[in-house]
Amino acid sequence: MSTETPQRRSRFRWIPTRSGRSKVIAGLTALAVPFAAMVGLASPASAATSATATYTKKSDWGSGFEGQWTVKNTGTTALSSWTIEWDYPTGTRVNSAWDATVTNSGTRWTAKNLGWNGSIAPGASVSFGFNGSGPGAPSGCTLNGGACDGSTVPGDNPPSAPGTPTTSDVTNTSVKLSWSAATDDNGVKNYDVLRNGSKIATVTGTTYTNTGLTAGTDYTYAVQARDTIDQLGPVSGSVSVRTTGGDDPPPPGDKINLGYFTNWGVYGRNYHVKNLVTSGSAAKITHINYAFGNVQNGRCTIGDSYADYDKAYTADQSVDGVADTWDQPLRGNFNQLRKLKAKYPHIKVLWSFGGWTWSGGFGQAVQNPAAFAQSCYDLVEDPRWADVFDGIDLDWEYPNACGLTCDNSGPAAIKVMADAMRAKFGPNNLVTAAITADASSGGKIDAADYAGAAQSFDWYNVMTYDFFGAWANKGPTAPHSPLNAYTGIPQAGFNSADAIAKLKAKGVPAKKLLLGIGFYGRGWTGVTQAAPGGTATGAAQGTYEAGIEDYKVLKNTCPATGTIAGTAYAHCGTNWWSYDTPATIGSKMTWAKNQGLGGAFFWEFSGDTTNGELVSAIDSGLK
C-alpha cells in the first residue's frame, strides 16, 4: 500500500535546456572559455623568481563574482610561459574563464597561459579573468612552482565572520543593525550588509540603518567583512526582524489549512505561485509545504535548482507583476514565495524533503542524525532564501517499513531524527512530518515510534488518501480516501478514522494530527458496476498518468454519482473514479473538528479549480 500519489512517484520530469550565463565584461575581446570544456591539468613550468602574480576581485554581484589574476615579469629576460596555482575553500569555484586554461583537482585550481599570451617581456604584464561563485578567497598561490610574491595574496588570509547583527530602533520603515567587528591579519576595510540574502549596502563601521522598508514586513539581515585587498570573509549569522505597523495579518484561527506546492508543477502543469493568488487560495491557507528537496548521502540537498531558484519569471507570471532580471540574486519559486509572503504575511512556508521517490536516503541519514540535521538547517537557512522558509517538513515513506524501497532502521529511527531536527532548528522554527495512515494490524503505523517522535514534531500530516487504487488493476473498485470503514472495504484499517484513532491511542495528541485530503481522483476502466466493489480491466486514462486525474477535470468529465464512507465516487461509461468534492470535504472537516485535530492538509494545489473550490471548502469547514 502507498499513501502517495504518482506525482510524487513520477519524479522524472522534463526540464528545459538552459544555456549558462557569464557576466559581460566591458572591453573584453578574448573569447570566454566555458569551464566545463576545460580538460587536463597544467604542469607547472620551471620556477621563476623574477615574476609576480597578483589577484584582484573586480566585481561581486551577490550570486557570483569576477576575479582577475595578473602576472608581471619583474626580471630582465622574457618569460616564456606561466602557470598559476591556488586554493579555494569548499563551496567557491571558477565557473568560466577567459585568456587562460583553468582546471582544478578538488579545491586546488590551476591556470595556464594560452598559446598567444605565454611570453611576457621584462616589465610587462598579462592578465586573465574568470567568473566564479562562492564567498571564499584564494590562498596558497604559486607561480611556475614558486611563491607568487605578489602584494595581495601570499600571507593574507580573508577576514573572519563578523558577529551576528542585533536590531534596534525598529520603526514602520527602518531598522538599525549593529554587529561586532571581524578580524583580519592586515585589517578590515568595510562590511557588506545583506538583506534577505542580497547585498544592499557597504559600510566602513559596524552599524547600519536600513530605511525605506515596508510596514509590518519581515526581513532577515546578515553582514560580511572585506579586507584591505577586497577579500570577502564568511557571512555572519542572520537576524530576523519585523517592521512595526502595517495591516495585522489575518488570524489563522484555531486550525491549520496546509497545501503542498510541487516544484515540478511549473513545467507541464504550468502551475505557479501566482496561481495561489488568482485562485483566491492564498487568503484562505495558513501554510505551504514546498515539495521536494532530496535526501542524498546523509544530507538534505536541492531537488530541482532550476525550478527552485533559477527560473526567470515574466511580469505576467510573477506574484507582484514585476519580471525577474538575469542578474538578480534569487529567482524561481523561492523568489515567488518570498513575494507571496510579502503580500500575505500570515502564510508560513516549510521546505519538504523526501517524498515517495526520494525517501530512500533517510535510512543512511539517521545513522548520523546530528550531521543530517545540520545539513538540512544549512540548506533551509541559506542566506539567499532564509526568509522564505519557516521550518522543515520531513516526508519519510516509510520508517522501518517498505515504500518504494524498504527501510530497516528500527522503530526508534523516526524519533531519533525528530529529536535531532528539533535540537538544531530550535523552538522558533516549525518541524513537521508527513506520515503513513496504514492502521492495519502490524502495519506501518505500528512499525515506528510516532508517539515518541511527536514530542519533537509540531504536527503530522497524516496521508489519509491513496488507500486503494488501480495498482490493483482488476479491482475491486474502492474509494482511495475513505473517511471510515464500510461493508466490503478491501483492507481493514485502510481508512482515515482508523488511522487517526490508532495514532491517538499510541499517544499522539489530536492537535498534532492533520487530516489529509487529495485534490485528485483514482480510477479504473472496464467497470460495469456503479457501486464500489466492482471488477475492472485496468487503470482509467488520466492526463498525466493512468489511474489518476485532477479534481478540476473529473468534476466536469465524470461527475459524482454517489458517496461511500464519507467520500464521493463516480461511474461514467466504463470508468469508475473516487474523489473528494466540496461537500465531502465539508463533512470531513466537521469530523476533524469533532476529533480535536489540528486541521487539514492537501496534496496538491494544482488539482484544484481555477477559483480554488476545494481550498475554500477546507477553509469554510474548519471555521
VOGU-3710 file (C-alpha; in Angstrom, 3 decimals, decimal comma):
1> mstetpqrrs> 0,000/0,000/0,000  1,160/3,501/-0,676  -0,177/6,734/0,697  1,494/8,673/-2,045  0,317/9,967/-5,399  2,012/9,301/-8,732  3,046/12,938/-8,914  5,353/12,098/-6,083  6,267/8,777/-7,585  6,923/10,137/-11,062
11> rfrwiptrsg> 9,824/12,447/-10,408  11,428/12,089/-13,846  10,192/15,218/-15,497  11,209/17,357/-18,427  13,409/20,338/-17,592  14,116/22,915/-20,269  17,674/23,149/-21,539  19,251/26,327/-20,257  22,384/27,945/-21,520  24,870/29,234/-18,997
21> rskviaglta> 25,320/32,920/-18,431  28,537/34,760/-17,628  28,824/38,354/-16,618  29,576/40,672/-19,536  32,945/42,345/-19,118  33,376/45,792/-20,647  36,124/45,908/-23,239  36,582/42,120/-23,295  37,746/40,976/-26,716  39,042/37,471/-25,931
31> lavpfaamvg> 36,719/34,518/-26,298  35,363/33,238/-22,940  36,149/29,560/-22,416  33,403/27,540/-20,648  34,879/25,788/-17,671  33,012/22,560/-18,453  35,031/22,262/-21,655  38,417/22,624/-19,983  40,243/19,372/-19,556  43,699/18,353/-18,461
41> laspasaats> 45,692/19,651/-15,505  48,502/22,003/-16,484  52,005/21,143/-15,281  53,999/23,981/-13,687  56,949/25,236/-15,684  60,321/25,710/-14,051  60,342/28,029/-11,052  60,638/31,719/-11,832  61,847/34,109/-9,149  61,558/37,259/-11,296
51> atatytkksd> 57,785/37,385/-11,738  54,789/38,060/-9,529  51,130/37,006/-9,576  48,533/39,338/-8,091  44,834/38,602/-7,515  42,031/41,181/-7,698  38,297/40,726/-7,231  36,949/43,004/-9,950  33,273/42,849/-9,027  30,758/40,970/-6,887
61> wgsgfegqwt> 27,040/40,677/-7,715  25,934/38,546/-4,792  25,437/35,212/-6,523  28,862/35,390/-8,174  31,947/37,465/-8,778  34,581/38,374/-11,355  38,186/37,594/-10,410  41,410/38,535/-12,156  44,998/37,343/-11,895  47,856/39,491/-13,242
71> vkntgttals> 51,303/38,033/-13,986  54,095/40,635/-14,125  57,654/39,986/-15,346  59,875/41,774/-12,823  63,110/40,341/-14,263  65,431/41,298/-17,102  64,722/38,428/-19,522  61,495/37,388/-21,246  59,171/34,933/-19,520  58,188/32,165/-21,974
81> swtiewdypt> 55,191/30,644/-20,119  53,321/30,858/-16,845  51,213/28,654/-14,599  49,407/29,919/-11,507  48,034/27,573/-8,855  45,885/28,456/-5,844  43,415/27,009/-3,356  39,758/27,895/-2,955  37,756/26,764/0,095  34,998/24,223/-0,498
91> gtrvnsawda> 31,981/25,987/-1,978  33,981/28,518/-4,003  34,840/27,724/-7,600  35,619/29,021/-11,102  32,687/28,681/-13,498  34,098/30,182/-16,704  37,365/31,831/-17,695  38,990/33,775/-20,491  42,607/34,292/-21,631  43,753/31,172/-19,730
101> tvtnsgtrwt> 43,015/27,489/-19,424  41,690/26,857/-15,927  41,350/23,392/-14,376  41,015/22,020/-10,890  41,693/18,975/-8,774  39,402/19,240/-5,792  39,916/22,649/-4,215  43,276/23,249/-5,943  42,934/25,386/-9,090  45,435/25,770/-11,950
111> aknlgwngsi> 45,556/28,440/-14,676  47,927/28,120/-17,644  48,614/30,613/-20,401  47,155/30,170/-23,868  49,382/29,846/-26,927  49,411/33,583/-27,639  49,945/35,113/-24,174  52,609/32,958/-22,529  55,540/35,211/-23,434  55,946/38,294/-21,208
121> apgasvsfgf> 58,687/40,833/-21,853  60,641/42,336/-18,925  58,488/44,877/-17,117  55,319/43,775/-18,958  52,269/42,011/-17,516  49,446/39,743/-18,660  46,037/39,302/-17,024  43,320/36,703/-17,290  39,856/36,752/-15,769  37,097/34,434/-14,690
131> ngsgpgapsg> 33,585/34,333/-13,311  33,232/32,424/-10,065  30,778/31,635/-7,306  31,053/31,257/-3,562  32,311/33,530/-0,760  35,911/32,317/-0,416  39,201/33,968/-1,357  42,269/32,365/-2,943  45,186/31,171/-0,830  48,406/29,193/-1,293
141> ctlnggacdg> 49,303/30,895/-4,585  52,274/29,647/-6,623  53,633/30,988/-9,920  55,545/28,493/-12,066  56,023/26,382/-8,950  57,469/29,159/-6,779  55,982/31,747/-4,445  53,756/34,308/-6,147  55,469/37,185/-4,302  52,525/39,416/-5,158
151> stvpgdnpps> 51,278/42,036/-2,775  47,724/40,776/-2,454  47,532/37,027/-1,962  50,506/35,378/-0,217  50,292/35,679/3,552  46,951/37,487/3,501  44,008/35,477/4,780  40,402/36,566/4,332  38,701/38,203/7,325  36,704/36,317/9,908
161> apgtpttsdv> 32,910/36,371/10,119  31,513/39,435/11,906  29,236/38,933/14,871  25,562/38,197/14,237  23,776/41,554/13,871  21,401/42,833/16,525  18,451/45,111/15,784  17,239/48,290/17,475  15,215/51,423/16,757  12,697/49,432/14,700
171> tntsvklsws> 10,039/51,620/13,060  7,458/51,207/10,304  10,080/51,890/7,647  13,545/51,418/9,179  15,716/49,258/11,419  19,155/49,826/12,920  21,705/46,998/12,761  24,803/46,609/14,951  27,454/43,895/14,964  30,823/43,094/16,465
181> aatddngvkn> 33,856/43,632/14,230  35,521/40,947/12,148  39,250/40,323/12,452  41,889/40,178/9,700  45,667/39,839/9,633  46,022/43,054/7,606  42,881/44,906/8,598  39,166/45,062/7,671  38,245/47,639/5,025  34,439/47,519/5,142
191> ydvlrngski> 31,327/45,370/5,521  28,639/44,264/3,082  25,128/44,362/4,566  22,864/41,579/3,283  19,066/41,749/3,426  17,194/38,588/2,556  20,446/37,254/1,093  21,133/40,216/-1,222  23,720/42,966/-0,675  22,067/46,332/-0,003
201> atvtgttytn> 24,966/48,446/1,291  28,696/48,568/2,026  29,757/50,444/5,179  33,028/51,079/6,987  31,655/50,923/10,527  29,804/48,263/12,494  26,338/49,824/12,392  23,866/50,495/9,599  20,321/51,837/9,495  18,222/50,406/6,688
211> tgltagtdyt> 15,476/52,832/5,629  12,692/52,756/3,067  11,226/49,485/4,363  7,585/48,362/4,304  5,499/48,471/7,461  4,546/45,177/9,032  7,056/43,181/6,958  9,607/40,516/7,912  13,276/40,985/6,946  16,419/38,925/7,507
221> yavqardtid> 19,872/40,524/7,804  23,488/39,357/7,861  26,874/41,020/7,285  30,137/40,046/5,584  33,574/41,628/6,012  36,060/42,680/3,302  39,765/43,092/3,968  42,135/45,676/2,514  42,579/43,671/-0,697  38,830/43,123/-1,060
231> qlgpvsgsvs> 38,777/39,503/0,051  35,340/38,535/1,422  35,133/36,550/4,624  32,295/34,227/5,669  28,775/35,545/6,197  27,742/36,221/9,774  24,778/34,627/11,465  21,425/36,085/10,425  18,830/38,001/12,422  15,155/38,393/11,526
241> vrttggddpp> 13,065/41,436/12,356  9,569/42,666/11,558  8,912/46,341/10,976  6,150/47,894/13,019  2,752/48,967/11,723  1,053/47,698/8,620  -2,117/45,689/8,447  -2,286/42,959/11,027  -2,067/39,573/9,284  -5,344/37,695/9,099
251> ppgdkinlgy> -5,599/35,390/12,087  -5,110/31,764/11,038  -7,726/30,683/13,569  -7,515/27,529/15,597  -6,984/25,177/12,667  -4,247/24,672/10,088  -5,063/24,670/6,365  -1,875/23,497/4,620  -1,256/22,763/0,965  1,635/21,150/-0,907
261> ftnwgvygrn> 3,173/23,121/-3,772  5,295/20,980/-6,117  8,401/22,365/-7,794  7,792/20,275/-10,935  4,316/21,780/-11,357  5,883/24,754/-13,148  6,627/22,540/-16,170  3,872/20,521/-17,840  1,189/21,619/-15,417  2,089/25,297/-15,882
271> yhvknlvtsg> 1,122/25,933/-12,256  2,968/28,746/-10,493  2,927/30,523/-7,146  0,862/33,292/-8,712  -1,978/30,778/-9,197  -2,413/30,744/-5,420  -3,272/34,433/-5,669  -5,508/34,353/-8,737  -7,493/31,384/-7,368  -8,118/33,129/-4,048
281> saakithiny> -6,394/30,281/-2,197  -3,589/32,374/-0,695  -6,012/34,264/1,520  -7,501/31,018/2,888  -4,483/28,813/3,624  -2,192/29,061/6,631  0,834/27,053/5,481  2,566/25,801/2,335  4,807/22,737/2,100  7,223/23,225/-0,797
291> afgnvqngrc> 7,944/19,800/-2,324  10,526/18,427/-2,604  14,097/18,637/-1,507  16,127/15,437/-1,832  17,930/13,314/0,786  21,269/12,061/-0,539  24,419/10,737/1,101  23,134/11,554/4,553  22,268/15,150/3,696  19,419/17,400/2,637
301> tigdsyadyd> 20,031/18,553/-0,942  18,336/20,692/-3,598  15,568/18,943/-5,524  15,362/20,998/-8,729  17,673/24,012/-8,785  16,103/25,486/-11,926  12,534/25,481/-10,624  13,614/26,269/-7,063  15,755/29,363/-7,531  16,839/29,918/-11,147
311> kaytadqsvd> 13,762/30,054/-13,413  13,193/33,612/-14,639  9,603/34,834/-14,285  7,991/37,281/-16,669  5,851/40,084/-15,317  2,591/38,319/-16,175  3,692/35,165/-14,316  5,042/36,939/-11,256  3,130/37,368/-7,997  3,729/41,123/-7,906
321> gvadtwdqpl> 3,708/41,737/-11,658  7,436/42,501/-11,753  9,643/40,497/-14,113  12,883/38,874/-12,964  16,199/40,208/-14,240  19,071/37,991/-15,342  21,420/39,164/-12,582  19,151/39,262/-9,554  20,393/37,065/-6,686  17,286/34,865/-6,385
331> rgnfnqlrkl> 14,674/33,809/-8,914  12,410/30,784/-9,385  9,788/29,520/-6,973  11,739/30,681/-3,926  11,586/34,306/-5,023  7,904/33,954/-5,942  7,188/32,511/-2,485  9,043/35,468/-0,972  6,752/37,807/-2,921  3,695/35,786/-1,857
341> kakyphikvl> 4,643/36,102/1,818  5,091/39,851/1,422  1,560/40,034/0,057  0,101/37,516/2,541  2,282/37,718/5,668  0,142/35,223/7,575  1,367/32,350/5,363  4,170/30,148/6,701  6,270/28,104/4,260  8,035/24,842/5,066
351> wsfggwtwsg> 10,520/23,067/2,815  9,527/19,414/2,468  12,229/16,777/1,934  11,795/13,212/0,754  8,533/12,032/-0,742  7,853/8,677/-2,361  10,818/8,606/-4,728  13,342/10,422/-2,544  12,751/8,623/0,761  15,490/6,051/0,168
361> gfgqavqnpa> 18,125/8,337/1,675  16,607/8,671/5,138  17,959/5,343/6,408  21,548/6,426/5,827  20,871/9,949/7,096  19,597/8,864/10,512  22,793/6,929/11,145  24,322/10,333/11,900  21,264/12,369/12,917  23,174/15,448/14,105
371> afaqscydlv> 25,055/15,777/10,802  21,815/15,198/8,883  20,026/17,898/10,868  22,943/20,291/10,363  22,895/19,778/6,593  19,142/20,416/6,465  19,461/23,513/8,618  22,296/24,889/6,488  20,216/24,437/3,338  16,906/25,760/4,682
381> edprwadvfd> 18,665/28,713/6,344  20,907/29,525/3,366  21,190/33,344/3,405  19,891/33,514/-0,157  16,432/32,301/0,904  16,377/32,008/4,711  13,489/34,479/4,925  11,349/32,323/2,614  11,137/29,310/4,926  9,654/28,994/8,395
391> gidldweypn> 10,742/25,421/9,002  11,172/21,954/7,562  8,838/19,077/6,728  10,203/15,512/6,516  8,349/13,086/4,266  9,907/9,689/5,009  7,973/6,885/3,299  8,416/4,859/5,447  10,477/4,483/8,649  11,213/0,823/9,412
401> acgltcdnsg> 8,817/-0,265/6,650  8,549/-0,547/2,876  7,558/2,099/0,335  9,343/2,411/-2,983  12,250/0,830/-1,089  12,370/-0,937/2,256  13,916/0,510/5,390  15,101/-1,393/8,460  16,308/1,495/10,618  14,224/0,281/13,563
411> paaikvmada> 11,192/1,685/15,385  13,218/4,410/17,151  14,686/5,956/13,965  11,819/8,413/13,449  12,209/9,746/16,999  15,988/9,985/16,670  15,549/12,072/13,525  12,827/14,249/15,033  14,861/14,983/18,164  17,948/15,921/16,141
421> mrakfgpnnl> 15,948/18,231/13,899  14,274/19,963/16,829  17,612/20,403/18,592  19,088/22,048/15,504  16,134/24,085/14,263  15,188/25,246/17,743  11,829/26,328/19,136  11,177/29,154/16,673  11,140/27,031/13,502  8,433/24,564/12,544
431> vtaaitadas> 9,485/20,907/12,313  6,810/18,590/10,897  6,450/15,252/9,121  4,169/13,549/6,611  3,384/10,043/7,846  1,576/6,871/6,916  -2,132/6,280/7,509  -1,837/2,471/7,456  -3,737/1,438/10,588  -3,855/-2,273/9,778
441> sggkidaady> -2,710/-4,672/12,487  1,089/-4,788/12,361  1,053/-2,177/9,581  3,179/0,899/9,032  1,869/2,910/11,997  2,893/0,015/14,246  6,371/-0,110/12,691  7,711/3,195/14,075  7,619/5,264/17,272  5,363/8,032/16,022
451> agaaqsfdwy> 4,243/8,874/19,559  7,816/9,391/20,736  8,707/11,476/17,693  5,592/13,623/18,185  7,298/15,204/21,194  9,669/16,985/18,785  7,394/17,460/15,764  4,915/20,341/15,681  2,410/18,187/13,821  1,938/15,228/11,490
461> nvmtydffga> 0,429/15,358/8,016  -1,387/12,019/8,092  -1,621/10,849/4,461  -5,225/9,669/4,599  -5,506/9,087/0,856  -4,245/6,543/-1,685  -5,596/3,649/0,386  -6,856/1,971/-2,799  -6,156/2,448/-6,485  -5,640/0,859/-9,886
471> wankgptaph> -2,315/-0,718/-8,926  -4,882/-3,465/-8,143  -5,772/-3,346/-11,837  -8,621/-5,857/-11,656  -10,247/-4,140/-8,686  -12,231/-4,293/-6,566  -13,095/-0,650/-7,053  -12,833/1,264/-3,789  -12,599/4,921/-2,728  -8,974/5,962/-2,328
481> splnaytgip> -9,696/8,276/0,626  -12,463/6,744/2,758  -13,198/8,564/5,995  -14,312/5,395/7,737  -14,737/1,679/7,186  -17,681/0,253/5,248  -19,049/-3,158/4,444  -16,862/-4,707/1,771  -13,809/-2,451/2,245  -10,873/-4,396/0,710
491> qagfnsadai> -8,472/-3,954/3,657  -9,197/-3,453/7,356  -7,509/-0,401/8,830  -7,268/1,396/5,497  -9,389/4,449/6,300  -8,930/7,842/7,916  -10,858/7,233/11,128  -8,903/4,096/11,982  -5,577/5,820/11,268  -6,378/8,806/13,472
501> aklkakgvpa> -7,741/6,579/16,234  -4,622/4,410/16,226  -2,244/7,373/16,379  -4,217/8,906/19,242  -4,268/5,599/21,091  -0,479/5,404/20,824  -0,180/8,799/22,497  -0,009/11,307/19,652  -2,006/14,409/20,708  -5,026/15,042/18,489
511> kklllgigfy> -3,976/18,660/17,949  -0,760/17,391/16,316  -2,678/15,453/13,652  -3,809/16,952/10,331  -6,311/15,107/8,152  -5,140/14,559/4,571  -7,235/15,433/1,516  -6,376/14,518/-2,082  -7,188/17,077/-4,761  -7,438/14,277/-7,330
521> grgwtgvtqa> -9,254/11,035/-8,008  -8,157/7,453/-8,592  -9,937/5,342/-11,158  -10,384/2,092/-13,058  -11,767/1,276/-16,500  -13,737/-1,715/-17,764  -16,126/-1,353/-14,830  -19,832/-2,179/-15,180  -20,892/-1,903/-11,541  -21,729/1,619/-10,331
531> apggtatgaa> -21,296/0,884/-6,606  -17,861/0,202/-5,081  -16,619/-3,371/-5,188  -16,814/-3,917/-8,930  -14,250/-5,616/-11,150  -12,104/-3,759/-13,684  -9,774/-4,366/-16,593  -7,140/-1,773/-15,677  -6,447/1,833/-14,834  -8,610/4,589/-16,268
541> qgtyeagied> -6,887/7,049/-18,563  -5,517/10,188/-16,865  -3,987/13,404/-18,174  -0,543/12,759/-16,710  -0,675/9,143/-15,628  -3,100/6,243/-15,888  -5,338/5,774/-12,876  -5,166/9,333/-11,583  -6,843/12,605/-12,564  -7,206/16,098/-11,074
551> ykvlkntcpa> -10,445/17,112/-9,374  -10,747/20,108/-11,712  -11,036/17,662/-14,638  -13,202/14,984/-13,012  -15,867/17,393/-11,770  -16,759/18,015/-15,420  -15,826/14,791/-17,223  -17,133/12,326/-14,644  -19,358/13,997/-12,025  -20,004/12,176/-8,760
561> tgtiagtaya> -22,861/9,671/-8,818  -22,752/8,560/-5,200  -20,993/8,672/-1,846  -19,462/5,972/0,330  -17,561/6,186/3,595  -17,584/9,971/3,625  -16,197/10,451/0,113  -17,590/10,530/-3,434  -17,420/8,129/-6,354  -18,462/8,367/-9,998
571> hcgtnwwsyd> -19,362/5,817/-12,678  -19,358/7,193/-16,212  -19,275/4,867/-19,212  -16,944/2,069/-18,140  -14,793/4,275/-15,909  -15,083/4,361/-12,123  -13,485/7,152/-10,090  -13,372/8,146/-6,434  -12,536/11,653/-5,227  -13,492/14,304/-2,709
581> tpatigskmt> -15,862/17,130/-3,579  -16,545/20,388/-1,723  -19,464/18,660/0,006  -17,497/15,609/1,194  -14,599/17,840/2,260  -17,033/19,888/4,348  -18,185/16,721/6,127  -14,609/15,603/6,684  -13,701/18,980/8,207  -16,627/18,723/10,615
591> waknqglgga> -15,382/15,269/11,611  -11,823/16,606/12,048  -13,019/19,377/14,345  -15,073/16,922/16,398  -11,949/14,777/16,783  -9,975/17,776/18,064  -7,492/17,584/15,165  -5,107/20,419/14,396  -6,641/20,958/10,974  -6,150/19,556/7,477
601> ffwefsgdtt> -3,658/19,466/4,637  -3,957/18,575/0,965  -1,971/17,192/-1,956  -1,676/19,409/-4,008  -2,671/22,899/-5,210  -2,705/22,293/-8,971  -5,511/19,725/-8,755  -7,994/22,387/-7,623  -10,176/24,553/-9,862  -9,038/27,987/-11,021
611> ngelvsaids> -11,243/29,559/-8,346  -9,998/27,282/-5,553  -13,184/25,320/-4,795  -11,506/22,680/-2,636  -9,296/25,093/-0,696  -12,407/27,137/0,034  -14,222/24,015/1,247  -11,420/23,227/3,700  -11,301/26,837/4,886  -15,065/27,032/5,415
621> glk> -15,225/23,599/7,020  -12,550/24,356/9,598  -14,183/27,566/10,825
//
